Amino acid sequence: MAKKLAMSLLALASVWLSYWVSAFFGGGNTTSWREILPGVFRSAGQPAGYALIENGHTILIDAPADADLSALKNHGGKHIDFVLLTHHHRDTCWQARQLVKAGITVRGPKSSAPWLTPRGVEQYWQQALPLRTSRTAYLVLPCGIDGLDLSVDDGQVLSWQDWEIRVLSTPGHSPDHVCYLAKRRGEKSSIVFCGDCLAGPGKLWTPYTTDWDHWTDTGLKRAAESLRLIAPNQVKALLPAHGEPILEGALDALELTAKLIEKAAQLKSFECYTKEITGRPPQYRFLAPEQSATAGEKPWSQLSPHLYLTGNTYVLASHSGGILVVDPWGRRSAEQIARLQRDKQLGPVEVVMISHAHYDHYDGLFELPEYQHCQVWTLDIVAEPLREPLRLRHPFLDARPVRITHTPKSGDLLRWREYSFRFYHLPGQTYYTMGVETVIDEKRCLFTGDNWFHHDQYSGSGGWMGLNRGLPDGYAASARRVLEIAPDWILAEHGSAMEYNAQDFRRRLNWAQAAMAVADALSVSGDHRRDWNPHRIAVVPLVVTCRAGGQAQCQFVVEHLSPMLEVLNVEWYWPWLERPQRHQVVAPPRQTSRHPVSVSIPGHVKPGQYVVPLRILHECHEDGSDAVLVMRVKS
C-alpha cells in the first residue's frame, strides 16, 4: 500500500513540477485578460473566467468577481452575446446577477436550479440553519438570481460564430458541475473549459466540496468518473478556474488526478482499507450482534450485569439506584429507557452523557421526564455547538439549545455513584467528539461515539468530511489514544459495541495516515487540514440577531497552520450597502486567531434574515473557505 502510494506521489511530483515551471516561467503578462490560445482569453486572478472572442462578439465562461469585463474591448470583444456557468459556487458566478440586470443572457446547468434560483436558494438557507443533515451544498449565493436561463444539459451542442461547444456533465466538485468542450468547426481536438474539475495535475480546489455526505465516497467517485469522461474527447487543453491552463500533457493530468481521487475515495472507508487494501483483517466479536446498525428499535441487549444497549443508547445502572444514560436519540429512546426502568426496576435518570454533537445522539434528552433535574455531561469542546446551535456551521444539530451542567476538559475525571469516568477529546467523525473511559463489571470500557464501527458494519468508521470537522488527522490522533488506553471493550454506537483488538486499531491508525497522505497530495496547499476545511476562515457566531439601528458583535476566525504570517484582505458584502466593506487581517502563524468585528445596522434596514457573504483574498487569489455571516434583524 505504502509503496503504491509513494509511486503515485512521485508521478504527481514529476507532472506537477513541469506544470509549475510552465506556469511561473511561461510569460509575464499581467494585463486583466491574456490570450492563452488563438481567440481564447483568461481573466486575471483566481478563480479565473474565460472568454471566446470572434468578430467583435464574446461569450464568457463563468463570471468571477475579478474578471474585468470592460477590458474585453481591448481585445476586440465589443459585445457579450451570453455567459455560460459551469456550476453554482458563488466564487465562479459572482457577477452573474449584474450581467442579467444588464440584459445579458446568463446560462447555466439545469441541475443548478436548487442553488441559483430565488426559491431554491431561499429553501437552502432555511434548511441550513441549523443543518440537520450532511447532504448539503457549498458556496451558495446569499440569494437566488431571477432571469437565469438554466437549460444547459449534458450532450447539448451550442453553435456560436465558428465554434461548436458541447456540454459535458461532470459532477464531483459539485453535483451540478458541467464542462464546456469547445472546438472550431472542422477541428478534431477540443479545449475544455473545466471549471473546478481539477486545479492542476493531481490537485483539487476546495476538495471539501466533494464531500456530498459524511460517510460515503460518492462525491469523490463522481469526480474521478468525470475526469475519465473528459479524457476520450481528444483534449488539446484544460482551462480550469483555479490553477494555470494546462496546455501540454492534458491527458496525463486527467489520469493522474483521477487516480489520486480514486485512492482518496477508497480511503474514505476503513472497511475497504482493512479488507481489500491490507487484507486478512483481524477477527473480533460484536458484543451484541443483534444490535448492529440499529437505531434503537430493538429490545435492550444486556452486555453485562449493569450495562444495556439499544441502537445509539447505553444505560448504566448503579448498585445503589439510579441510572446513567449515554446518547438518548429521540422519543423512541425515551420510551425505551422508561420500559427498561419498569422491567428491571431501575431508578431515575441521574446523569446523561452526550458523546458528540449530532442530534441523533442527544435529542432524546428533551423527551426524558428527568431532563430538567438530571445532570448533563459532555466535554467542554463538544458543549460549544450544543449550547448554541447557531454559533457554528455544523451538520446534524438540533435547533434547541442543550442545558449542560458539567463540561470536563480532556483528561478530567468525574464520578457518579460507584463509577469513575475519564474524559478525552476524541476527534474523528467530527471534531466535537469525546471518549469516556470507565470500568463496568470488571471490564475496562471506552465510549467512542460514532468514530469507529466494527469492520463488518457500515464502512468501519463514521466517515471523514470537512463540513463535519472530521478529517483523517483527527482519526489518527484518536487511534493513538485508544491504543494507549487499550480497553477491553469499545462501546461504539449504532449497535457496534465490540471487543477491543490492538491489531485492528493499529490498522485504523495506518488507515488514517494513508488517508492523510492522499488528501494532502490532492490539496493545492499540500495540507488537507487547510484545503479540506470549509471553516478554515469563518465568522463566529454564524447567526447574529440584532435590531435595526443597533450594533452586533462577532469574530473573524482564522485557522492558520503555516509557519508564515498570512495577510488577508476581507470584503464584507452587506446587502444594504452599494460597495463592500474592506479591511485587512494579519493571521499569526501556527494558531487559530480571533479578530473582533463590530457591525452597525442602519436604522432603515427592514426586519428579516440577511446572508452576508465574504470574499477573502490572499496574494490576489480568493480563499476557498465558505465564509458567511447570517444577520437576523428584528424590528
PEZI-V613183 format. One record per backbone hydrogen bond with DSSP energy under -1.0 kcal/mol. CO is the residue of the C=O (numbers start at 0). NH is the residue of the N-H. If there is no record, write none. Layout:
# PEZI-V613183
CO	NH
CO	NH
This chain:
# PEZI-V613183
0	4
1	5
2	6
3	7
4	8
5	9
6	10
7	11
8	12
9	13
10	14
11	15
12	16
13	17
14	18
15	19
16	20
17	21
18	22
19	23
20	24
31	43
33	41
36	39
38	52
39	35
39	36
40	50
41	33
45	621
48	42
49	60
50	40
51	58
53	56
55	77
55	78
56	53
57	80
58	51
59	83
60	49
62	94
63	66
66	68
68	71
70	73
71	74
71	76
72	75
75	77
78	57
81	59
82	106
83	61
85	177
88	91
88	92
91	62
92	95
94	98
95	99
96	100
97	101
98	103
99	102
104	82
105	148
106	84
107	151
108	111
109	112
111	114
112	116
115	144
116	120
117	121
118	122
119	123
120	124
121	125
122	126
123	127
130	396
133	135
138	89
148	107
148	150
151	109
152	155
155	166
157	164
159	162
161	184
162	159
163	182
164	157
165	180
166	154
167	178
173	171
173	176
176	169
178	167
179	192
180	165
181	190
182	163
183	186
189	235
189	236
190	181
191	193
191	238
192	179
193	196
194	240
199	202
202	198
205	208
206	209
207	210
209	211
216	220
217	221
218	222
219	223
220	224
221	225
222	226
223	227
224	228
225	229
226	230
229	232
233	189
236	191
237	245
240	47
245	237
248	252
249	253
250	254
251	255
252	256
253	257
254	258
255	259
256	260
257	261
258	262
259	263
260	264
261	265
262	266
264	267
265	268
268	272
269	273
270	274
271	275
271	276
272	277
284	498
287	290
288	291
290	293
300	308
303	306
305	316
306	302
306	303
307	314
308	300
309	312
310	494
312	309
313	325
314	307
315	323
317	320
321	317
322	349
322	350
323	315
324	352
325	313
327	363
328	332
329	333
330	334
331	335
332	336
333	337
334	338
335	339
336	340
337	341
338	342
339	343
340	345
347	322
349	374
350	324
351	376
352	326
354	433
355	357
357	360
358	361
358	362
361	364
363	366
364	367
367	370
369	372
369	373
374	351
375	404
375	405
376	353
378	382
382	386
383	387
385	401
387	390
389	542
390	541
395	358
405	377
407	379
408	411
411	422
413	420
415	418
418	415
420	413
421	436
422	410
423	434
429	427
430	432
431	356
432	425
434	423
435	446
436	421
437	444
439	442
442	439
443	487
443	488
444	437
445	490
446	435
447	450
448	492
450	461
453	456
456	459
458	270
459	452
464	469
465	468
469	464
470	473
470	474
471	475
472	476
473	477
474	478
475	479
476	480
477	481
478	482
479	483
480	484
481	485
487	499
488	445
489	491
489	497
490	447
493	292
496	286
497	489
500	504
501	505
502	506
503	507
504	508
505	509
506	510
507	511
508	512
509	513
510	514
511	515
512	516
513	517
514	518
515	519
516	520
517	521
518	522
521	203
526	529
526	530
527	531
532	535
533	625
535	558
537	556
539	554
541	629
543	631
545	633
546	549
549	600
551	598
553	596
554	539
555	594
556	537
557	592
559	590
561	589
565	586
567	584
568	616
569	582
570	614
571	573
571	580
573	576
580	571
582	569
584	567
586	565
590	559
592	557
594	555
596	553
598	551
600	548
601	604
607	632
609	630
611	628
612	572
614	570
615	622
616	568
617	620
620	617
624	626
626	613
628	611
629	543
630	609
631	545
632	607
633	547
